[in-house]
Amino acid sequence: MQRGIACAAGSYKGVFVHGVLDSFEGAGLKADMYGAASSSTVCAAFAAAGCIRELGGVAYWKRAWELYTECRYDISAAVLRGIEELLPSVSGAPFVDASYTCFCPAVELAELGCREVIAISPEAGVLYRDFFHSRSCPRLTRMCRSGSCIHRRIFPRSASTT
């Protein structure tokens, strides 16, 4: 069974996604594919490369804040500078960057062939597919703790995503 891990956007709340991915790596839980949006893309790239601990935990988020202020609160400029400084080569591991297309690429990973999708979101409640919260991800089992969620879905062999 192919496993995908979809990481939702969340601005600086992406630290939650980072922590979950770090815990997964520490427990030996790996995915065949990773998908991410916005603030979770760098963490997911490091997880895909199998080296999230090299990202530096809280130090990464402190540096991200420094870049944000150095770039005069221009988040796009800060992200581009952060990518230049930090992003490793993912070396052949499939990776979907959903920054401007969706909030959490869980369905996209299913469409790429993942039967099991674990979606990580810094927001409690419904996992939405888009930034406007107009479309939710279909039939995901939700496991919530401390206001954030990890969703899990096993898709049938012919991934129906409606």
FIGU-216924 format. One record per residue: residue in three letters; z, y, x of N, C-alpha, C in turn. Coordinates in steps of 0.1 Angstrom, whole numbers, plus 5000, padded with zeros to 4 digits. Example, Ala and Ser with C-alpha at 12.3 -4.5 7.8 and 13.67 -1.06 7.14 Angstrom:
Ala507849435132507849555123507849675132 Ser507149785128507149895137507950005129 
This chain:
Met500049885008500050005000500050125009 Gln499150225006499150345014500150435008 Arg500950495017502050595012501650735017 Gly501750825008501550965011502851045009 Ile503051145017504151235015503551375013 Ala503851435001503351564997504451664998 Cys504251775005505251875007504952005000 Ala505752044991505552164983505752294991 Ala505152404987505452534992506852574988 Gly507252684995508652734991509052845000 Ser508252915007508553025016509652975026 Tyr510753045027511753005037512652895031 Lys512452855018513152735013512452615018 Gly511352625026510752515032511652445042 Val512752515046513752445054514252315048 Phe514252315034514652185028513652075030 Val512352105029511252015032511451965047 His511652055056511852025070512951925071 Gly514151945065515251855066514951725061 Val514251715049513951585044513051505053 Leu511951575058511051505067511751465080 Asp512651535085513451505097514251375093 Ser514951375082515751255077514851135076 Phe513651155070512751035068512350985082 Glu511951075091511651025105512750955111 Gly513951005110515150945116515450805110 Ala515050785097515250655090514050565092 Gly513050615099511850525101510850525090 Leu511050615080510150625069508950705073 Lys507750645073506550715077505550705066 Ala504550795066503450795056502150765063 Asp501150725055499850705060499150835060 Met499550925051498951055049499951155046 Tyr499851275050500751395047499851505041 Gly500351565031499751685025500851795024 Ala500451915026501452025025500852155021 Ala501652245016501252375012502152475018 Ser501552585023502252705027503352675037 Ser504552705034505652695044505952555049 Ser505452455042505752325047504652265056 Thr503552335058502452275066502752245080 Val503452335087503852305101504752185102 Cys505752185093506752065094505951935091 Ala505151935081504351815078503451775089 Ala502851875096501951835107502751765118 Phe503951825121504851755131505251615126 Ala505551605113505851475108504751375109 Ala503551425106502351335107502051295122 Ala502451375131502251345145503451255150 Gly504451235141505651155145506651225154 Cys506651365154507551435163508151555157 Ile508651535145509251655138510551705145 Arg511151615152512451665159512051755170 Glu510851745175510451845186510251985180 Leu510251995167510052135161511252215163 Gly512452155164513652225168514552265156 Gly514452205145515352225134515552375130 Val516752425130517052555126516452665135 Ala516252625148515652715157514252755153 Tyr513552655147512152685142512152795131 Trp513152775122513152875111513653015116 Lys514553015126514953145131513753215138 Arg512953135145511753185152510753235141 Ala510653165130509653205119510153335114 Trp511453355112511953485107511653595117 Glu511753565130511453665140510053705140 Leu509153605138507653635138507353725125 Tyr508053685114507853765102508153905104 Thr509353935110509754075112508854145123 Glu508454065133507554125143506254165138 Cys505754085128504454115121504654205110 Arg505754285109505954385099505954325085 Tyr506554205083506654145070505354105064 Asp504354075073503054025068503053875070 Ile503353805059503553655060502353585066 Ser501053635062499853565068499853575083 Ala500053695088500053725102501153635109 Ala502353625103503453555109503053405110 Val502453355099502053215099501053185110 Leu500053265111499053245121499653255135 Arg500553345138501253345151502053225153 Gly502753175142503553055143502652935146 Ile501452925140500552815143500152815157 Glu499752935162499352945176500452895186 Glu501752925183502852895191503252745190 Leu503252695178503952565176503052445172 Leu501952465166501252345160500752255170 Pro501152125169500552025178499251975173 Ser498551905181497351835176497851715168 Val497251695156497651595147496951465151 Ser496051465160495351355166494951245157 Gly494051275148493451175139494251135127 Ala495451185126496251145114495751235102 Pro495451165091494951245079496051345075 Phe495551465072496451575069495751675059 Val496251705048495651795038496551925038 Asp495852035041496552165040496152225027 Ala497152235018496852285004497252435002 Ser497452505013498052635012497552725001 Tyr496252724999495652814989495052744977 Thr495252614976494652544965495652484955 Cys496852464960497852404951499252424956 Phe500252404948501652414952502152294959 Cys501752174955502152054961501051954960 Pro500451904971499251814970499551674967 Ala500451644958500751504954499551434948 Val498851494939497751444932496551424942 Glu496351524950495351514960495451394970 Leu496751364973496951244982496651114974 Ala496951114961496550994953495050984952 Glu494351094950492951084950492351044963 Leu493051064974492551014987492850864989 Gly493550804980493850654981495350614982 Cys496250704982497650674983498150614970 Arg498750494970499250434958500650484956 Glu501450514967502750564965502750704971 Val503250804963503350934968504750984966 Ile505351034977506651094977506451244978 Ala506851314969506651464969508051534971 Ile508051624980509251694984509051844979 Ser510051894971509952024966511352094968 Pro511252224972512552294973513052354960 Glu512252324949512552374936513052254927 Ala514052274920514552164910513652164898 Gly513652064891512852054878511452004880 Val510652044872509252004871508552034884 Leu507751934889506951964901505552004896 Tyr505252134899503952184895502852174905 Arg501652154900500452144909499952274914 Asp500252384907499652514910500752624911 Phe500452734918501452834920501752914907 Phe500952904897501152964885502052884875 His502352764879503252674871502552644857 Ser501252634857500552604845500252454844 Arg500252374855499952234855500952154863 Ser501652064856502651984863501951854869 Cys502651794879502151674885502451564875 Pro501551464873501751364863502751254866 Arg503551224857504451104857505051074870 Leu505851164875506651144887508051124884 Thr508651024891510150994890510851104898 Arg511851164892512451274899513851234904 Met514151264916515551244922515951384927 Cys516951444920517351574924518751574931 Arg518851664940520151684947520251834951 Ser521351894948521652034953520452134950 Gly519952124938518952224934517552194939 Ser517252094947515952064952515651924947 Cys514351884949513851754943513051684953 Ile513151554952512251454958511651374946 His510351374945509651304934508951184940 Arg508851074933508150954937507250904926 Arg506150864930505150804920504350694927 Ile504350584920503450474924502250484915 Phe501050504921499850514913499150374912 Pro498450344901497750224900496550224910 Arg496050104912494950094922493850204920 Ser493450214908492450324905493250444901 Ala493550534910494450644908494050734897 Ser494750724886494550814875495450934877 Thr494851054877495751164880495751264869 Thr495451224857495551314846496851304838 
